[in-house]
Amino acid sequence: MADAGGITKTWIKKHVILYTGATRHPFTVRIRDGSIDPSAFKRWLAQDYVFVREFVPFMASVLIKASKQSPEDMEVVLGGLASLSGEIDWFKREASKRDVSLANLTVHNATRNYCRLLEKLTLPEVEYAVAITAFWAIEAVYQESFAHCLEDGNNTPPELVEACQRWGSPGFREYCRSLQQIANRCLEKAPEHVVAAAETTFITILEHEIEFWNVSSGGT
Ligand SMILES: Cc1ncc(CO)c(N)n1
């Protein structure tokens, strides 16, 4: 990924085991190999619908913090927030196509725990540098995971290509790069304790992403 370098790039290297665990998880590698079990994809679809609905207030909280920092930051975050309305519609259409009910869903523990983290990160006392780093990390994991399903040599089932393109497209890669640049700039100016909190949050997000993929793969 042509990333923005900076502090976040050093964290990707420092925590490469976790980062690889989140961005090359068996769930998405099976999509790329064409060996994904349809029931696993349906499980992921339902759980990610729950996640994306919780992602909205978190992104709104980042937008508020960004608006106090810089007009450019606010516009990048606003672009992401604006796309969520269409994303929720996409989940509903996909669920309907695949006979996945989005009503009375069983919310798995990994999904519930990840949503609880989002709620904590939404709080006003969470520093902007921590919040924007979290936002970038969450988006970057999906970007790298699904871009891999579209790269040369993939055997991704045709009916799953659109899902992979949602997060694996060059446009989404550029959006993630913009978020990474903002995070790097904030971290360069941040006091040490804030940088430490952002790194801890980065690690925690990778752990939650791995647990979330595990559920889709049939884990607990
Ligand atoms: C669990 C999860 N992480 C990241 C994204 C990217 O928005 C998503 N849709 N779901």
The ligand as an SDF file (V2000), in Angstrom:
LIG
                    3D

 10 10  0  0  0  0  0  0  0  0999 V2000
  -15.2060   -4.4510   11.5080 C   0  0  0  0  0  0  0  0  0  0  0  0
  -14.9820   -3.3610   10.4930 C   0  0  0  0  0  0  0  0  0  0  0  0
  -13.7990   -2.7160   10.4500 N   0  0  0  0  0  0  0  0  0  0  0  0
  -13.5690   -1.7430    9.5440 C   0  0  0  0  0  0  0  0  0  0  0  0
  -14.5600   -1.4020    8.6320 C   0  0  0  0  0  0  0  0  0  0  0  0
  -14.2870   -0.3290    7.6050 C   0  0  0  0  0  0  0  0  0  0  0  0
  -15.2180    0.6440    7.5660 O   0  0  0  0  0  0  0  0  0  0  0  0
  -15.7870   -2.0870    8.7010 C   0  0  0  0  0  0  0  0  0  0  0  0
  -16.7780   -1.8200    7.8150 N   0  0  0  0  0  0  0  0  0  0  0  0
  -15.9690   -3.0650    9.6250 N   0  0  0  0  0  0  0  0  0  0  0  0
  1  2  1  0
  2  3  1  0
  2 10  2  0
  3  4  2  0
  4  5  1  0
  5  6  1  0
  5  8  2  0
  6  7  1  0
  8  9  1  0
  8 10  1  0
M  END
$$$$
